[in-house]
Amino acid sequence: MVDKNLFREVLERLDLPHPRSFSLQRDSSAWEIPDNVYESAFLKPFDSLTFFAAFGVKGFSVSDADDALNKVKVAWAEGIEMMIQEYVPGPPTNHYFIDGYRSKDGSKMQLLARQRLQMYPPDFGNSTDMVTVPLQPLQQAVDTLQRLFEHTGFHGIFSAEFKLDDRDKLYKILEVNCRPWWFIDYADRCGLSVCQPAYADALGLPIPDQEPYKIGKRGTYPVYDWEAYKNSKDRGAAAFLTMIFDWTRSYQPVFMWSDPVPAFVNFYRLAKGMISRRIARNREKTPA
């Protein structure tokens, strides 16, 4: 699941709902990609961490075969292999995440579902605002995960991303992060503590049963949610006030009233970086 190409192959082998994806061989004459894929597609790396370190983004959007070839050559120059994946249409609210822990013996899975409300950057970004939702309506997505984990034998902490495809009403699996994620504390405060079962499982102790988690709890990362707001079509006063109100009633990954210092330090570092970048841009514009 860390290698996105192997992940693609497993999904195809198990016939699990996922976006159409094609590995891009170095010999472009061997590409067998339907033309209609290019109508809404993007380039996705086999190794996300290496790609993000090199380019600072999660993928490249493409418009046609020539555009895909030109952009994939940029990644190849960095030694990064790529695939092309169909972009599932729909707003950020069509993204759902199932977070949890699967025990070593596969007998237990502790799960929490959340829906994305906002994201930034808009195309290949991260969640900036989300809300916990019931698992029952997402049973098809849960079934996909169970089949995938049974086949691969995976156990441990995970966060799986799905997108509801309005064309066929299927939850298409996009990726599975097999590690703690940004909002692990948010999940814990909502009722899913993945660290506790992981610790118990590692020591060979019984894994405690999961209690029902809180439904309808918001989680927001204000710094990036502000960027999402600035890039949205609705930037009026009403939307601004709604956003601020939502921040006040949301769990946040850095700020807590009981320990506000990390949030102030984080804000200071972000502000310092923003001011430094602005000064550098002004210097570049100033004639020598």
N, C-alpha and C positions, 0 to 999 in steps of 0.2 A: 504493500500500500504506500510505502515511501517512494518506491520507483513507480512513477505514474504510468509508464508503458506496461509494466507487468500487471499493474492494477487494471489497466484497460483490457489486457488479455484475459484476466480472470473474470471480469464482468461479462465479456463476450462469451466465454466458455460456459458460464453459469446462466447466460441469457437473462441477466438482471437489468431492470430499466436504467438506462444511462444515455447521455448524449452520444450521438455518432462520433467516433474518434478514429483517426488514422495516423499511424506512425509515418514520419517523413524520412524516407531513406535518403542517403547522401546522393544516390543516383536519381535525380528528379524525374527522369524518363520512366521510372518504374512506379511512379505514384499512380494509384488507382482511386481517385477521389471524385465522387459525383459532383457535377458542376453546381448543383443546388446547395451543396454544403457551404460553398464560398459566399452564399447570399447572407449568411449570418454565422460567422465562425471566428475563431481566434487561435493563435499559436500558444501551446502550453508546453512547458519544459518537462522532461523526465524527472529532473532533480530541481525541485522548487527552491530550495535554500540557496543553491549555487547560482541559479538564475536571478533570484532576487538580489543577491549580493552584487551581481554584475550589473544589473539594469534598474534595480529599485522598483520594479513592477512585477505583477504576477503572470503577465502574458502580453502578447502583441495582437492587436486587432488586425484583420486582413480584409481586403476587398475582392481579390481574385487570385488566380494561381500565380501570376507573375509577382504580385505583391507578397504572397506567401513565400515564394522562393527568395526574393530579395531580403526579406526580414529573417528568414530562417538561416540564411548565410551569415548574418550578423551574430546569431547565437552559435552557429558552428565555429565561427572564428574564435569564440571563447571556450570551445570544447564541449558545448552543451547540446545534447540531442533534444529534438522537439517532436511534437505531434500537433495535428490540427484537430480541433474539437468544435462540434456544432454548438453555437451559442443558443441556449434555451431562452426563448423570449419571455418577457414578463418583468414586473416591477420588483424592487427589493423585497416586498412583502410576500413574494412567492418562494423565498428562500426559507428553509426550515433546517434546524440543527437537532440532532439527537446526540446528546453527550452522555457519557457513562463509564462504567467499568465492567469488564467481563472477567470472571474468575478463571484460574488456571485450568480447572477441570471442565469449564464450560457450562457448569450447572446453574450459575447465577449471572444475571445481567442487571445492573442497576442503571436506570435511565432517567433522563430529563429531556423534555422537548422545548425548544424555543423558536420563535418566529422573528426573523429580521424585519425591522421597521425602517431603518435607514442604513446607508452604507457610504463609504468613501475610501478611495475614488469611486466614481459612479459605475464603472464597468467591471473592473477586476479588483475591487476593494475589500475591506473588512467591515464587519458590523459596527455601527456607531450607536445604534439604539435597537433594543430588542425586548421581547416580552415572553414569559413562559406560557406554554399552551398545553392542553391535555395530550396524552399519548394516543388515545383511542382513535381519533381521526387520521393519525399517521401510521396506522397499523401496517399498511403496505410497505412503508419505509422501514419499519421495524423488522418486518419479514425479510426484506432485502438484506439488512444488516446481519440477521441471524444466519441466513444462508451463506453469506460471505464469510462470516467468522467461523462457521462450522467447517467450511471448505478449507480455509487457510490455517485454522487452529489458533487464530489470534486470541491473546488474552492481555488484559491491561487497561490503561486509561485511554479513552478515545473521544474524539468529537467528529461526527459525521455530518457532512453538508449535503442537503437535497434541494432540488428546485422543482416546484410543481409546474408541470408542463400543461398549460391550459388547452393545448391541442388534443391531447389524449387523456388528460386528467391523471397522469402518472407522476409519482414523485421520483425524479431521476437523480440517482446518486452522482455527486460531483467529485467528492474526495473524502478521505478519512484521515484525520490527523491523529496519529498514534502517539500522543504525548499530551501533557497538560497544556491548556490553551489560555489565551488572554483572560477569559472570564471565568476561570475556575473558582475564584472566590465568590463571584455572583451565583454560580451554581450551588456552592456550599451554603450560602445564605438563603437560597430558595429551598434547600432540602436535599441536595445531592452532594454527598461528601465522598468524592472518589479517592481521596488520599487515605481515608480510614480503611476502606476495604482493601486497597492496594497494600497497605502496611500489614494488615492482618494476613492477607494471602501470602505475602512474602515470608512471613514467620510461620506459616502452616497453621494459623489459628482460624477458627470459624469466622466467616464473613457475616457481619451483622445484617439483618434484614433492613431493606430500605423503607423509610417512612414516606407517606405521600408528600410530594413536594408542593410548594405554593404555586397556584395558577394566577396568571395576570400580573406578575411582578416584573417591573421594568428594570432594565439594565442599560446604562448609558455611559459612554466615554465622551464627556463634553468637548474635549479638545478637538476630536475628529468629528463629532456631531456638528460642531460649529462649521467645520469645513463642508460637511454635507448640506447644511442649511444654505451656505453661501453659494453652492453649486446647484441648488434646487430651483425650480420654476417659481415656486411660491416663497417669496422673501418679504412679504408684507409684515406690518406690525402685528397682526393677529397671529401669524405663524411664528414670529419671533417670541411673543409672549407665551404661546403654547409650548414652545421648545423650552423656555426657561422654567415654566411650571413643571414640565415633565422631568427636568433635571432635578428639581427639588424633591421629587418623590421616587427617584430611581436609585437603585444600587449603583455605585460607581467603582471602577477597578482601582482607583488610587485614593480618592478622597473619602475620609470618614471623620465625623465630628469627634469621635473619641481619640483620634490620632491624626490631626490635620497636617502635621509637619511634612510627610512625604508628598502631599499634594502641593504644598507651597514650594518645595524644592523642585518638583516636576515642572510647575508653572514657571519658576525662575529659569530653569534650563531651556524650556521651550521659548520663552520670551527672549532670552539672551541669543539663542540661535536665530530667531526671526530677525532681531535687530542687526546681528552680524551679517546675515544674508542681504538685508536691505542696504546696509552700508556698502557692501561689496558691489552690489548692482549699481548703486549711485556712482561709485568710483569708476566702474567700467564705462558709464555713460559720459563721465566728465572728460572733456578733451585734455590731452597732455599739454 
